[in-house]
Amino acid sequence: VQLQASGGGFVQAGGSLRLSCADSKRTSSNNAVGWFRQAPGKEREFVASISWNGGRSSYADSVKGRFTISRDRAANTMYLQMNNLKPNDTAVYYCAVGRSAYSGPSSDSYRYWGQGTLVTVSS
């Protein structure tokens, strides 16, 4: 497995979780990375992305101000800090490596995908 996501779990509304994604094959160093999520019965949606050097990030409107994406290129690991979680944040979260240095919200812009980690937020 190239991308190994972890950190999901069960949390009450208002709580926090930090997701991690380790890139064992080190293919992400010069590429953007991102997080997506898929709630039960819904399409997969973009959450956040960060450029190859961490200088540019973007977020879905639904998570702006609550989630923060970051990366440690030396450790080939990306993170998603999630604060003030809400029940509608419940989903399987996927990490992904972009096809280029800057990747936007389209899933077509991503080449490699992790296996997903489940986040459940109770009300």
C-alpha positions as CSV (number, residue, x, y, z in Angstrom):
1,V,0.0,0.0,0.0
2,Q,1.5,3.3,-1.0
3,L,-0.7,5.7,1.0
4,Q,-1.7,4.7,4.5
5,A,-4.3,6.9,6.2
6,S,-4.8,6.8,9.9
7,G,-6.3,8.8,12.8
8,G,-10.0,8.3,12.2
9,G,-12.4,7.4,14.9
10,F,-15.4,8.4,16.9
11,V,-15.8,11.8,18.3
12,Q,-18.6,14.0,19.7
13,A,-19.7,17.2,17.9
14,G,-17.3,20.0,18.7
15,G,-14.4,17.7,19.1
16,S,-11.1,17.3,17.1
17,L,-9.2,14.7,15.2
18,R,-6.0,14.7,13.3
19,L,-5.7,12.5,10.3
20,S,-2.3,11.4,9.0
21,C,-1.3,9.8,5.7
22,A,2.1,8.2,5.1
23,D,3.5,7.9,1.7
24,S,5.6,4.8,1.8
25,K,6.8,5.0,-1.8
26,R,7.8,8.7,-1.6
27,T,6.0,9.7,-4.8
28,S,4.4,12.8,-3.2
29,S,7.5,14.9,-2.6
30,N,7.1,17.1,-5.7
31,N,3.4,16.8,-6.0
32,A,0.4,18.3,-4.4
33,V,-1.5,16.2,-1.9
34,G,-5.1,16.3,-0.8
35,W,-7.9,14.9,1.3
36,F,-11.3,13.9,0.1
37,R,-14.3,12.3,1.9
38,Q,-17.3,10.2,1.1
39,A,-20.3,10.1,3.3
40,P,-22.7,7.1,3.2
41,G,-24.9,7.3,0.1
42,K,-23.1,10.4,-1.2
43,E,-20.5,11.1,-3.8
44,R,-16.9,11.6,-2.9
45,E,-16.1,15.2,-2.3
46,F,-13.0,17.4,-2.0
47,V,-12.0,18.6,1.4
48,A,-8.6,20.2,1.1
49,S,-5.3,20.3,-0.9
50,I,-1.8,21.6,-0.4
51,S,0.8,22.4,-3.0
52,W,4.1,20.5,-3.3
53,N,6.0,22.9,-1.1
54,G,3.2,23.7,1.3
55,G,2.9,27.3,0.0
56,R,-0.6,27.1,-1.2
57,S,-3.6,25.4,0.2
58,S,-7.3,25.3,-0.6
59,Y,-10.4,24.1,1.2
60,A,-14.0,23.2,0.6
61,D,-16.3,25.9,1.9
62,S,-17.8,23.5,4.3
63,V,-14.6,23.0,6.2
64,K,-12.9,26.4,5.9
65,G,-11.9,27.8,9.3
66,R,-12.2,24.4,10.9
67,F,-9.8,22.1,9.0
68,T,-6.1,22.6,8.3
69,I,-4.1,20.6,5.8
70,S,-0.3,20.4,6.2
71,R,2.5,18.2,5.1
72,D,6.0,17.1,6.1
73,R,7.9,16.5,2.9
74,A,10.9,15.1,4.7
75,A,8.7,12.5,6.4
76,N,6.5,12.0,3.3
77,T,3.4,12.5,5.4
78,M,0.4,14.7,5.1
79,Y,-2.0,15.7,7.8
80,L,-5.6,17.0,8.2
81,Q,-6.3,18.7,11.5
82,M,-10.1,18.8,12.0
83,N,-11.5,21.0,14.7
84,N,-15.1,21.8,15.7
85,L,-16.3,18.6,14.1
86,K,-20.0,18.4,13.1
87,P,-22.2,15.3,12.5
88,N,-22.2,16.0,8.8
89,D,-18.4,15.6,8.7
90,T,-19.0,11.9,9.2
91,A,-17.4,10.1,6.3
92,V,-14.6,8.0,5.1
93,Y,-11.6,10.3,4.5
94,Y,-9.2,9.5,1.7
95,C,-5.7,11.0,1.1
96,A,-4.4,11.4,-2.4
97,V,-1.3,12.4,-4.3
98,G,-1.8,14.9,-7.1
99,R,-0.7,14.6,-10.7
100,S,1.3,17.9,-10.5
101,A,2.7,20.4,-8.1
102,Y,-0.6,22.1,-7.7
103,S,-3.9,20.2,-7.7
104,G,-7.3,21.5,-7.4
105,P,-10.6,20.0,-6.1
106,S,-11.2,17.6,-9.0
107,S,-10.5,14.0,-8.1
108,D,-9.2,13.6,-11.7
109,S,-6.3,15.7,-10.6
110,Y,-5.1,13.0,-8.2
111,R,-3.1,9.9,-9.2
112,Y,-2.7,7.8,-6.1
113,W,-5.3,7.2,-3.4
114,G,-5.1,5.8,0.2
115,Q,-7.5,3.2,1.5
116,G,-9.5,5.6,3.7
117,T,-10.1,6.1,7.4
118,L,-13.5,6.4,8.9
119,V,-14.5,9.5,10.9
120,T,-17.8,9.4,12.9
121,V,-19.1,12.5,14.6
122,S,-22.0,12.1,17.0
123,S,-24.4,14.9,17.9
